[in-house]
Amino acid sequence: MSEEKPGFGLSADVKSKLLNRLSAQMANRPAAGVAAVEAPAPVSSRPALGHPSVLEEIAMLRRAGDALGLESPFFRVNEGLPTPWSVIDGRRVLNFCAYNYLGLNGDPRVTAAANAAAERYGTSVSGSRIVSGERQVHRDLEAALAKVYQADDAIVLVNGHATNVTVISHLVGPGDAVICDALSHNSIIQGAQLAGAKRRSFLHNDLADLDRVLGEFGDTVKRRLVIVEGCYGMDGDAPDLAAMIPIIRRHRAHLMVDEAHGLGVLGERGLGVFEHCGVDPREVDVWMGTLSKTLATCGGFIAGSVEMVEYLRASAPGFLFSVGMPAPTAAASLEALRIMLAEPERMERLRTNGQVFVQAARAAGLDVGETLGRAIIPVIIGSSLRTTLVADRLWKRGIAAQPILYPGVPERSARLRFFVTSEHAPEDLRWAVSEVANALAEVGQTTPQALADLKTKLRK
Ligand SMILES: Cc1ncc(COP(=O)(O)O)c(C=O)c1O
């Protein structure tokens, strides 16, 4: 039978040109006998997708790590539950990298709630909520969250980061202004960018600066949305909400508070920053939070007025044009919230543990910044190189603490971030602090040489 089968209709000549082109592409050279205009550009002649500065930074970090002979502290695999002692990359370590603040991820009641919902509803709701994805458990979770904030209503979305992006960009737009704390989370900044509103930041937790920035707008904008976090994820400190609210009112602004790290952490009962500051939660226009920390799953929520929640339910793109939250996720977070409210002793343990860590750290001369000493405790080291070297030593001694480097935090404020939970044992916390102090002292002596070696190796 002839090679030129009907259906393909390719002549031997065309086939050979195609083969020639394919092999040329693989070898990254021009193909003979094929018109130049037909050939796709060789891969190497096209600029890489992505932002050049970020690509450069990733490559630079990799080269620096290789030059220093360090294992990457990123994307390590946790082989089980994110408990205080975890097996990560095959090593049993004291784990300070998980924001399982009240130990509810892994609680058998939370797991059972997820399992029961999976049995009944399956692993996906298989549709956007507006069309076919609505389940009773969504409504139950939203009602329970609204109750925490004494709000009219709440809405849950499938991802915390995307909640800020879609909600902020849908509440304000061109002609409005978004004013955020200088240490705001990326999701807040992206939401403000997408909104197309004027964007300004004020100095971290500095109310005089907030007042000044708000005053600068005059009549040039229609609405002013101030966004702060209830507990800052890199520093573990909180805004003075009681003093902030009168400023917001005076400027006829709206206030949104992101409680990703505040819920379950601040306040006697873990209700968050409003309880911590003794503020009526109805003074805040938009409560935002995530289910990924204390509430042990993933997703985001917004609580507030019935008008706002209805508006988001009817039209927020990230809600409307996205699948509803899986029922096991909603059921697990609902159970986690129930346990959080029923067992305030978890908050008590968290508070005690935070104080044990902070007091030991301060006694050892470590810089823990302005942390309130709850779930997030930074040990601020300054130099990215020293921070990385200390983290590496700790890892080798069985302590996992995440190094946070510029641009995750401002320049010269690189740090190790410790997520302390209600489940850590106080003696483990004291041991960890003493190991940090030891590692820091050792690295202090070797850093100048390491830096010189690094410079030489990177120049080669
Ligand atoms: C303040 C803040 N908001 C939003 C998010 C995003 O939440 P998620 O990780 O659940 O998507 C985070 C993440 O840690 C956060 O710290």
The ligand as an ORCA input file, in Angstrom:
! r2SCAN-3c Opt
* xyz 0 1
  C      -4.342     38.835     55.767
  C      -4.606     37.737     54.794
  N      -5.666     37.829     53.981
  C      -5.954     36.872     53.074
  C      -5.161     35.752     52.958
  C      -5.485     34.692     51.947
  O      -6.071     33.609     52.563
  P      -5.968     32.123     52.015
  O      -4.567     31.662     52.254
  O      -6.939     31.390     52.856
  O      -6.310     32.153     50.576
  C      -4.058     35.598     53.798
  C      -3.215     34.402     53.718
  O      -2.541     33.998     54.586
  C      -3.764     36.612     54.734
  O      -2.701     36.549     55.544
*
